[in-house]
Amino acid sequence: MNWLGLFRRKDRWHLEGWDTFAGHSYPIAGSYGSEWMARIAARIELWKLERQQPSSSSGGQEGIQDQVWIVRPDGSRYRYLLTGEKT
């Protein structure tokens, strides 16, 4: 069960990770007052993932490297990529 989601403020932006290899989501700590701040945090998370799961061995964002999703205050989400986003 994702306990972190129970305590998230509904008026804030959040990040969520997707473990592509295992096929499940996981919470990424933090909450943000604007989409701009959430996008900066998502960029940092992608840089961390690149260090932990290098594109040379994971295939990068098109391979099995974990994904970063931005969760809007209304609960809808979109995938964040360094080149833009996918909905």
N, C-alpha and C positions, 0 to 999 in steps of 0.2 A: 504494500500500500504506500502511496506517495503522501507521507505526512506533511511534507513541506507545503504542498498545495492547500492544505487545510488552514494554514496560517497566513497565506498571502493576502495582502490588501487588494481589494477589488478595483481601486482607482489607480493602480500602478502597473507599469510594464515589467515583464519578467523574461527570463531566458529559460529555455528547456533544451536539453541535449537529446540526441537520438543515437543510440548505439546500433549502427548499421549491421554489424556482425551478429549481435545477439538479438536484434529486432525488438528493442524496448526503449522507452523514453526514461530520462532521469532528470531531476531538478538541478538547475545551476543556481547557486546562491546569489542573492542580490535582488533589489527592486529599484525601479527607475521612474522618475517623475515625468519623463518625456520619451518619445520614440527616438529622438536624436541621441539621448543618453543610453538607451537600450542598444542602439546600433553600434555605438562606440564600444560598449561592453561585449557585444557579440563579436566584433572584430578582434578584440583582445582574446576572447575564447577560441576563435579560429586560429590565431597565432599560437596559443598554447597547444591546441590539438596538433598543429603542424610539427611542433617540437616533440610531442609525445607519440604521434603516429605519422611519421614522415611520409610525404606523398610518394617518395621513391619505393617504399615498401607497402603502403596501404592503397595506393592508387588515388590518393587525395580525395577531394569532395565528390568526384565521379566514381570513386572506388568504395572501399569499406571504412574510410576515415569517418569518425563520428560527425554528426551534423549539429548545427546550432539553429534553433528556432526562436523567434521573438514572439512572445505571447502578449497580445494587446489587453488593455484593461477589461474588455468585454469577453475575454477568453478565446477569441479567435487568434490564429497564429499564422506566421509565415516563416519560411526557411530563409536564413540570412546567408548570403555568399559574398565573398570579397568583391565579386564582379556585379553585384546587384542582389536581387531576391527572387525567390519563386514562391508562389502562393499555394 
